[in-house]
Amino acid sequence: MPFNLTDKVALITGAGSGIGRAIATTLAAQGAHVQLLDLNEAAITALAAEINSQNQKATAHVCNVTAQAEVNTLIQKIVKTNLRIDILVNSAGIAHIGRLENTSEADLDKLFQVNVKGVYNTMQAVITVMKEQKQGVIINLASVAAFTGLSDRFAYSMTKGAVVSMSLSVAKDYVQYGIRCNSISPGRVHTPFVDGFLKANYPGKEKEMFEKLSKTQPIGRMATPGEVANLALYLCSDEASFITGTDYPIDGGFLKLNT
């Protein structure tokens, strides 16, 4: 079976919704024992039950990725139970709309804590066990915002640029241990966040604004979480064993085709 992850132990942060949820279900369907990390206990508990009901494997863990001690304790627990960690996917993240002048210090700190420190915390927590195993895969969710100027995305773009840089550094420093690290940079993806954003900011004009945002991708629509998950599956699999230190845009042509 291509992209076979049978018996692999895979940690997915932000697994309660959106892209993280899609990645969790996709990896589980290929045989991985997925460890679902999220602050939303109800969401990951329900997801774990759904996955396990299909004779696949999932375990839910409530976790605040910004709290290093909490992350370290959980990772140690997972290793003790499963004896290994094969895959880490950092999907947990938050968005922010604002320019330099109206991005508060509190806004900046919050974005940094989740989108940058959260990725640092989980990678640092798993790297020792991956070194001992002499193998492992890390996938970090970045964004096209790391590579191009997007209006009103000052702090968000900063954090995603950091994710790309961290991914490259980890790939360089640990390639000799058989550890691969790559990042994925989606364009606009139709998630519950998008629907909530449109409802809050454009009441009564949700459909119109959804079409407008969709058409900013040359391909004419937003991505689905499942499409991002399929790319993550490939990068996690042995079929991608020659790939490390690379960012993969999945953006409907946004970065290269917009003029």
C-alpha positions in Angstrom: 0.0 0.0 0.0 1.5 3.4 -1.0 2.0 5.8 1.8 1.8 3.0 4.4 2.1 4.3 8.0 1.2 1.1 9.8 2.3 1.2 13.4 3.8 4.6 13.1 3.2 6.9 16.1 2.1 10.3 14.8 1.6 13.5 16.9 -0.7 16.1 15.4 -1.1 19.5 17.2 -4.3 21.5 16.6 -6.0 18.2 15.7 -9.4 19.4 16.9 -10.4 21.2 13.8 -9.5 22.3 10.3 -6.3 21.2 8.7 -5.1 19.4 11.8 -8.2 17.3 12.0 -7.9 16.4 8.3 -4.3 15.4 8.8 -5.2 13.3 11.8 -7.9 11.3 10.0 -5.7 10.9 6.8 -2.7 9.6 8.7 -4.9 7.3 10.8 -6.5 5.8 7.6 -3.0 4.9 6.5 -2.3 2.9 9.7 -0.7 5.5 12.0 -1.6 5.6 15.7 -2.4 9.3 15.9 -1.9 11.2 19.0 -4.4 14.1 18.9 -3.2 17.3 20.7 -5.5 20.2 21.2 -6.9 22.5 23.9 -10.5 21.6 22.8 -11.1 18.4 24.8 -14.5 17.8 23.4 -13.3 18.0 19.8 -10.4 15.6 20.1 -12.3 13.2 22.3 -15.0 13.0 19.7 -12.5 12.7 16.9 -10.6 9.9 18.7 -13.9 8.0 19.1 -14.7 8.4 15.5 -11.3 7.2 14.3 -11.3 4.2 16.8 -14.8 3.2 15.6 -13.3 2.6 12.2 -10.8 0.1 13.5 -8.0 2.7 13.4 -6.0 4.1 16.2 -6.2 7.4 18.0 -5.6 8.8 21.5 -6.7 12.3 22.6 -4.5 14.5 24.7 -5.5 18.0 26.0 -2.4 20.1 25.6 -1.4 23.8 25.6 1.5 23.9 23.1 2.7 27.2 24.5 3.5 25.6 27.9 6.8 23.9 27.7 6.6 21.9 30.9 3.2 20.6 29.9 4.4 19.7 26.4 7.5 17.9 27.8 5.4 15.9 30.3 3.0 14.8 27.7 5.6 13.8 25.2 7.4 11.7 27.9 4.1 10.0 28.6 3.4 9.2 25.0 6.9 7.8 24.6 6.6 5.7 27.7 3.3 4.2 26.4 4.2 3.8 22.7 8.0 3.5 23.0 8.6 5.8 20.0 7.5 8.9 18.1 7.8 8.6 14.3 6.0 11.7 13.1 5.3 15.2 14.4 2.9 17.5 12.6 2.6 21.0 14.0 -0.8 22.3 12.8 -1.8 24.3 15.9 -1.9 28.0 15.1 -3.9 31.2 15.4 -4.5 34.0 12.9 -4.5 37.7 13.3 -5.6 40.6 11.2 -3.8 43.9 11.6 -1.0 46.2 10.4 2.1 47.3 12.3 0.4 50.4 13.7 -2.7 48.5 15.1 -0.9 45.3 16.2 -0.6 45.6 20.0 2.1 44.2 22.1 -0.4 41.7 23.5 -1.4 40.7 19.9 2.2 40.1 19.0 3.0 38.1 22.1 0.0 35.9 21.7 0.8 35.1 18.0 4.4 34.4 18.9 3.5 32.1 21.8 1.2 29.9 19.8 2.7 30.0 16.3 6.4 30.1 17.0 7.0 28.9 20.6 4.4 26.2 20.3 6.3 24.8 17.3 9.6 25.1 19.1 8.2 23.4 22.2 7.0 20.3 20.4 10.0 19.9 18.2 12.4 20.2 21.1 10.3 17.7 23.1 10.5 15.0 20.3 13.9 15.6 18.9 15.8 13.5 21.5 13.7 10.4 21.0 13.9 10.8 17.2 17.7 11.1 17.5 17.8 7.9 19.5 15.6 6.1 16.9 17.8 7.5 14.1 14.7 8.4 12.2 11.7 10.7 12.4 9.6 13.1 10.4 8.6 16.7 11.3 6.1 18.7 9.3 5.3 22.3 10.3 2.4 24.2 8.9 3.5 27.6 7.6 1.7 29.8 5.1 2.1 31.7 1.9 2.1 34.7 4.2 5.8 33.8 4.9 6.8 34.6 1.3 4.7 37.5 0.1 3.2 40.7 1.3 -0.4 40.2 2.5 -2.4 43.2 3.6 -3.2 43.4 7.3 -1.2 40.3 8.2 1.8 41.8 9.9 2.2 39.6 13.0 0.8 36.5 11.4 3.3 36.8 8.5 6.1 37.2 11.0 5.2 34.0 12.8 4.9 31.9 9.6 8.3 33.2 8.4 9.8 32.0 11.6 8.2 28.5 11.1 9.8 28.2 7.7 13.2 29.3 9.1 13.0 26.9 12.1 12.0 24.0 9.8 15.1 24.6 7.6 17.4 24.8 10.6 16.1 21.6 12.1 16.4 19.9 8.7 20.1 21.0 8.5 21.0 20.1 12.1 19.5 16.7 12.3 19.8 15.2 8.8 22.6 13.0 9.9 20.3 11.4 12.4 17.8 10.3 9.8 15.3 13.0 10.7 13.5 14.9 8.0 11.9 18.3 8.5 9.7 20.1 6.0 7.1 22.8 6.0 3.8 23.2 4.1 2.6 26.7 3.1 -1.1 26.7 2.3 -2.9 29.5 0.6 -6.5 30.1 1.6 -8.1 26.9 2.9 -11.8 26.6 3.6 -11.9 25.9 7.3 -14.4 26.8 10.1 -12.1 29.8 10.8 -12.9 31.2 7.4 -16.6 30.9 7.9 -16.4 32.4 11.4 -14.3 35.3 10.1 -16.8 36.1 7.3 -19.7 35.9 9.7 -18.1 38.2 12.2 -16.7 40.8 9.7 -19.1 40.7 6.8 -22.6 39.9 8.1 -25.1 39.5 5.3 -22.3 39.5 2.7 -20.7 36.1 3.6 -21.3 34.5 0.2 -20.1 37.5 -1.7 -16.9 37.8 0.3 -16.3 34.0 0.2 -16.4 34.2 -3.6 -14.0 37.2 -3.6 -11.5 35.5 -1.4 -11.8 32.2 -3.4 -10.9 34.0 -6.6 -7.6 35.4 -5.2 -6.2 32.0 -6.0 -5.6 31.7 -9.7 -7.2 28.2 -9.6 -10.4 29.9 -8.6 -11.2 28.4 -5.3 -9.9 27.8 -1.8 -8.2 24.5 -0.9 -9.9 21.9 1.2 -8.3 20.7 4.5 -8.1 17.2 2.9 -5.9 18.5 0.1 -3.4 19.8 2.6 -3.7 16.6 4.5 -2.8 14.5 1.4 0.4 16.6 0.9 1.3 16.0 4.6 0.7 12.3 4.2 3.1 12.2 1.3 5.8 14.1 3.2 5.3 11.8 6.3 5.6 8.6 4.2 8.6 6.6 3.2 7.8 7.6 -0.4 9.2 11.1 0.5 12.4 9.7 2.2 14.6 11.8 -0.1 12.9 15.1 0.9 14.0 17.4 3.7 14.6 21.1 4.3 11.9 22.2 1.8 8.8 24.3 2.0 5.8 23.1 -0.1 3.3 25.8 -1.2 -0.2 24.4 -1.7 -1.9 27.6 -2.9 -3.7 27.2 -6.2 -1.0 29.2 -7.9 -1.2 32.2 -5.6 2.5 32.8 -5.2 3.7 32.2 -8.8 0.7 33.0 -11.0 -0.7 36.2 -9.5 0.6 39.2 -11.3 
